[in-house]
Amino acid sequence: MRNSCLTAAIAAAAIMISAGAQAATFPMPPAPAAPGFRVVADMQMEVAHSYANLREKPTTHSKLLAKLDKGTKLDVLGKVSGGKWTHVKVNGMEGYISTNLLK
């Protein structure tokens, strides 16, 4: 029985090859126009002091992007420079704020 099954499988393969069997191709579905998800910050913080400067880079010498008032809520994107600076997004702007000014 085992040999007859093997013989039948070999015969079927030979027929497919000789007949020029081809794999079916299926069209790829179109990509969605817009992603179905939105990236949300893992954590929010707020300005703890009377104000905090939003900087372009994590240094006090970089360009000042905005001055944020106490209580302004920020989306935290990450920490840099050993945790001294926090990369944030606020009001559609991304920048850096000294971590000690946040809570």
Summary of the structure (lengths in Angstrom):
residues: 103
radius of gyration: 30.4
end to end distance: 76.7
largest distance: 87.5
contacts: 216
relative contact order: 0.17
helix: 22%
strand: 36%
